[in-house]
Amino acid sequence: MATTVQLEPAIEQRLDQLAQRTGRTKSFHLRQLIEAGLDDLEDAYLGAAVAERIRLGQERNYILDEVVSELGLDHAAL
């Protein structure tokens, strides 16, 4: 899927220099950045949504002892 991104000139220059120095394409480096950063973005945004649902009483959270007991796990092994 083709996607267009407009970068500030200083960022574009840094990306150009990185591509030149590494012998890789700008697209390669952009893909690396997106893949690495996507996990962090998902954690931040999706985590905030879960926290809000918990705050509103729409979702329950569990303490470790409840989970261990419910699953019949050995608490000492944790």
FENGIGI-V868895 format. One record per backbone hydrogen bond with DSSP energy under -0.5 kcal/mol. CO is the residue of the C=O (numbers start at 0). NH is the residue of the N-H. If there is no record, write none. Layout:
# FENGIGI-V868895
co=CO nh=NH
co=CO nh=NH
This chain:
# FENGIGI-V868895
co=4 nh=6
co=7 nh=11
co=8 nh=12
co=9 nh=13
co=10 nh=14
co=11 nh=15
co=12 nh=16
co=13 nh=17
co=14 nh=18
co=15 nh=19
co=16 nh=20
co=17 nh=21
co=18 nh=22
co=18 nh=23
co=24 nh=28
co=25 nh=29
co=26 nh=30
co=27 nh=31
co=28 nh=32
co=29 nh=33
co=30 nh=34
co=31 nh=35
co=32 nh=36
co=33 nh=37
co=34 nh=38
co=35 nh=39
co=36 nh=40
co=37 nh=41
co=38 nh=42
co=39 nh=43
co=40 nh=44
co=41 nh=45
co=41 nh=46
co=42 nh=46
co=43 nh=47
co=44 nh=48
co=45 nh=49
co=46 nh=50
co=47 nh=51
co=48 nh=52
co=49 nh=53
co=50 nh=54
co=51 nh=55
co=52 nh=57
co=52 nh=58
co=53 nh=56
co=62 nh=65
co=62 nh=66
co=63 nh=67
co=64 nh=68
co=65 nh=69
co=66 nh=70
co=67 nh=71
co=67 nh=72
co=68 nh=71
co=72 nh=74
co=73 nh=76
co=73 nh=77
co=74 nh=77
